[in-house]
Amino acid sequence: AAARVRRMSAQRHKCYLIWLLVSLAQSSACRDPQLAFSFSAPVRSTPRAYSGVSCARQTKGVHMSDAITGADQHWENFITGRGRFGEFHGKVCSWDPTSCDLKHEQHWLRSYQVLGQGSDCFMRHETKIVYDDDRGTVDRGFWDVTKDQCSTEQGIMHPKVKTGATFVVTAGEARATAWFAHEMVRFDPAISLDKENERQGHIIEMIMRHGSNIRLSVGYRYDDVTGEMKHVSFNREDSRGFPSSYWGKDNSMHAISAQDLKGALGLTKEVDMVGRGHQIEIPVKSHSDPLLQQIELTDIKWTGHLMSLAQADKLDTAILKLPDKMVVLAPLSIPFGQAWSAAYLWRPTDSDVVHTLETRYTASGAFDCFRHAEFMV
């Protein structure tokens, strides 16, 4: 009996010590910001063998960091940096991808305002179209992008498009962004849809910023039945007013060959550059990780880094020279049943760098990844 009492006392003492150690650790975490942050730091996945499962694994000659996972860290890419927001005047041009004829040119005013404080911050997005005639300024409305309603492991939902499409934002200074459909498959034209969900086609838009005042985006729209590309659009934005003192006045688009690419970007030396960038994957295809993946890329070899350029001979790829040293690459029709991508390359007139943005899809039609790379020239 005495032995049992001693054993029970020892067990109670051991439990008390464990409780005391846990309590001290929790108390220290609350008092020490650095220790507290360590408990909520973004999760890094373990390195994996890149065996061809996704676009990251198919690219040779690129060093990839361990992935930062999770929607919370991705939301920070989107919401941080108040200097990146404000009102931007844009010159929006849209062209026919086959004839290269200008379809329309408009003056847009888009506003991006971060409102709220701390963890309650959200972004209010508003778009207006400014006409020179009696229509004046037409307000297209505003949308509030909030973390609790819009941030998911598949990217950030825009309130205007609630299903099937999200956008992702990289962590780099350019805050490169892609807004895309999760799946690009051939739709059945016999399926009837109500007016609210009327199909607009398959759309990809890729966006980036340059300095404090300049933003730009390139959009592609494909017919979701035939797969045919319907238009290419280019929005050149400047927060300092309209017309912009940075962007040129040209509104023409021309088809070029792959051999003309270097000249279109103003590259006068052999292109043997090595760059760096970011890649984002989301769980929308088979074998995907369950959480959003952000991967930092280094030692990117210029030659072969764009899937869209590598496939230009195999697919009916449009290589289009737009104003202000912008080049667009994309198939003229979605090659259903094959892996494909759409990309653009841009060289700012005031810096010695070339940016490339590319959105990739698998042969099944599922989104594969979005990648931004920059090369010093």
N, C-alpha and C positions, 0 to 999 in steps of 0.2 A: 504493500500500500504506500509506503514511504517512497519507494522508487517511482510509482506512478505519479505521485504528487510532484516529484522533482522533474519528471519528463514533461508533465503538463505545464509546469512553471517555465521550463526552458522553451517550450513551443510558444507560450504567450509572449515571452520576452523576445523571441525571434520575430514574431508577427509585429510586435510593437516597433522593433528596429526597422523592419521593412516599411511600415507605414510612415515612420519618421523620416526616412531617407526620401521616399516619394514626395512627401509634403514639402521637404526642404527644396527638392529639385523644382517642384512647381512654383514655389514661392520665389526662388531665384530667377526663374524664367520670366515671371511677371515684373520683377524689379530691373532685370538686365535686358535692355532692348536687343542686344546682339544675341543673347542666349534665346530670348523669346523668338526672334526671327528664324533661328536655326530649326525650330520646331515646325515652321510653316514655309520653309524655303521650297522653291519649285523642285519637283521630283525629277531626277535625271535617270533615264533608263540605262541599263547596262549595255555596253557595246554589243552589236550583233553582227553576225557574218552576213555580208551583203551578197545575196545569192540570186538576184534577179527577180525578187518578189515585187518590188516597186521601182519607180524611176530612180530613187536614190541608189538602189543596188545595181542599176544598169549602167551607171556612169563611171567610167574608169578615169584615173588621173585626178581624182578629187579627194581631199582629206576631209573627213566628216567628224565633228565632235559628237559626244554623247548627246542624245536628244533631251531637251527640256520639255517636259510633258505637262499637259493640263490646260484647261480653259482659263483658270485664274491668271496665270502668268501671261497668256495671250491677250487677255483683256487689258493688261497694263500696257502692252504695245500700242493698243488702240487709244486709250484714254489719257496717257501721260503726255506732257509737253504742251502747255497752253499756247505757246508761241507758234505751234503748228496749225492753229485754227484761226478762224476769222472769216471775212468776206472775200471771195475771189471772183473777179470778172473773167469769164471764159469765152473764147472764140471757138465755137463748135462747128467743125466741118464734117460732112458725111459724103462718101463717094461710093459709086458703083464699083465693085472689085474687079469686074471684067473689062468694062469700057474705060474705067478710071475717071468717068465724068463726075463732076461735083453735083450732088443731089440737093444739098441745102447747106446754108451757113447761117448760124444764129449767135446772138449775144446772150450768154447765160450769166446769171449772178447766183452763186451758190454760197451758202453760209454754213459754217461749222463752228458751233459754240459749245464749249464745255461748261456745264452748269452744275450747281450743287457743290458739296464739300465732302472731302474725305472719301469714305467708301460709298457714299451716295452720289458721286459724280456720274453724270450721263452726258451724252452728246446730242445736241439738237441740230438736225440737218434740214435746211430749207433751200428750195430751188425756185428761182424766178427766171422767166424768159423776157428779155427786153427787146421790144420791137420799135422800129423807127417810124412806124405809121400810127394810125389812130387807135390801134390796139393797145399801145403803151406797154406797161409792164404787167405781165400775167403771172400771178402767184400760183405756183404748183403745189403749195402746201408745205407743211413741215412735219418731221417725224422725230420722235425721241427714241434714241438708242440707249437702253438701260441694261445694266449688267444682269439683273435678275430675270428680265424678259427676253433678252437677246443673246447673251453669251452662252455658248454651248461647246461641247467637245468637237463638234463639226464646224466650228467657226462662229462668226457673229451674224445673226439674222438681221436683215433690214426689215423694219416694221411694214414696209410696202410689199415685201415678198416673204410670206410667212412659211412656205414649205419648199423643199427641193433645191434651195440655193442659199449660200452664205458667202461671207467674205472673210479673208484672212489677212493679217497685217504682220509684216516682219519686224524684227527688233532693231534693224539698222537705222542709220540716220535718215535714209531716204523713205523710211516707213512704206516700203513697197507693198502694194495691196492688190489682191485679186478678188473679184466678185464673179462667181461662176455657178453653173448648175452642177449638182452632185453627180448627175448621170446624163449622158448624151446618147440617147438611143432613138431609133426611128419610131415616131408615133404613128398610130393608126388614124388615118384621116377620117374614118367613119365614126370615131368617138366624138360625141357631142359634149361640149362644155358650156357651162353657163357664162353669162357675160362677165361676171366678176373674175372668173378664172380663164378668160379667153387667152389662148396661147399667143405669146409674143415671139416664139421661136427660141432657139438655144442661144444664149448670150454669154459672152466672156468680156469682162472689162478689167484692165490692169492699170493701176494708178501709182504714181510716186510723187514725191516732193523734191524740190531742189532749192536749198536755202530757205529763208524765211518767207519769201513772197511768191515762189513759183510752184505750181502744181501742174501735172499733166496726166491725161488718161487716153488710152486707146481701147476702143470697143469693137467687137465683132458680133454680127448677128447671123445665125444660120437658120434656114428653114428646118423645122423639126420633123417634117415628113420626107422631103427629098434630100435633106442634108446640104442643100446649096447655100453658099454664102450670099447674103443679101446686101450687106453694106459694111464698110469700115468707117469708123468715126474717130476723130482726133480732137480732144478738148485741150486747148492751151490756156492756162489760167494764171492770173497775176492779181495779187491783192492790192496793188498800188493804183488801180484804175483801168479805164478802158478808153481808147485802145492801149494795149500794152507797149511799154518802151523796151521790153525784153524780147518779145516774140516778133517774128517777121510778119509781113502782110500777105505772103504767098498763100494761095489756097489750092494749089495743084497737086495731083498725085500721079506718079508714073510707075509703070512696071519696069523692073530691071532684072538682070541676071545675077546669079550668085557671084560671078566674077566682078560685077560692078559694086558689090557690097562695101568693099574697103574704101573705094572712092566716095561712095555716098556718105560715109561716116567721116570723111576727111582724114583718113589714115594714110600717111605718106610713106610709112615703113612697113616691113614685113610684120604680119600679125602673129607674133609668138608670145603674146602677153600671158601673164599668170594673174588670176584675180581671186577675189573672196566674196562671200555673200551669205545668204540664208535660204533655207528650204523649209516648207511647211507641208505636213501630211495630216489628213484627218481620217477617222474611221468610217469610210463609206464603201470600201471594197473588201473582198475576201482576204483573209490573212492580215488585215490591218491591226495595228495596235489599238487598244480600246480607248486611248486618250489622244488628243491633239498632240502632234510632235513638231517641235521646232529644232532644227539642226543647223549649226553654224558650219559653213563651208570655207575651206582655205585651199590654197594651191590649186585653183581651178585652171586647167589649161584651156586657152581660148579655142584651139582646134578641137572640134568635136563636142564642145560643151552644150551646144544647142541641138536638141533632138529634131526640131523643126527644120533646121538647115541640113542636118545629116540625111533627112528623109526627102529632101526637096526633089531629088531625081526619081524617087519611087512613087511619091504621091504628086498629085497635080497641085503643087504649092505656088501660091502667089508671093512674090517678093516685090514689095511696093515701097517706093521712095516717097515719103511725105515731106512737108516743109520742115525747116528747122532741124535738119540732120536726124530725122526719124525714119527708120526702116521697119516695115511690118512683114512678118512671115507667118503664113497660115494656109492650110489647104483650101482650095476653092470649093470643095465639098467635103463634108465629114466622111472619112473612110470607115463606115460602120463595119465592125468586125476586125479592125486593125488599131494598134496603138498609134496615137498621133498627138500633136501639140500645136499651140499657137504662141507666137512670141513677138516681141519688138526689141529693137536696139536703138538707143538714143545717145548722142554725144552732145552735151551742153556746149554752147558757144563760149562760155566763160570759165571752163575748167578742163583739165586734161584727163578726162575719164570717159569711159564708155559703159553705159548701163545696159544690161540685158534682163528682160523679164519674160518668163515662160510658164505657161499652164499646160500640164500634160494629162492625157487620158489613156486608160488601158484599152485593150482590145475588146473588153466586155462593155465599154462605154462609161465606166466608173472614173471619177476624178482620181488622179494619181498623186500629183503634187504641184505646188507652185514654188518657183525658184527665182530669186533675184541675185544677180552677180554684178560686180563692178570691176573694171580693169583700168589701171593707170596707163596712159599712152604717152 
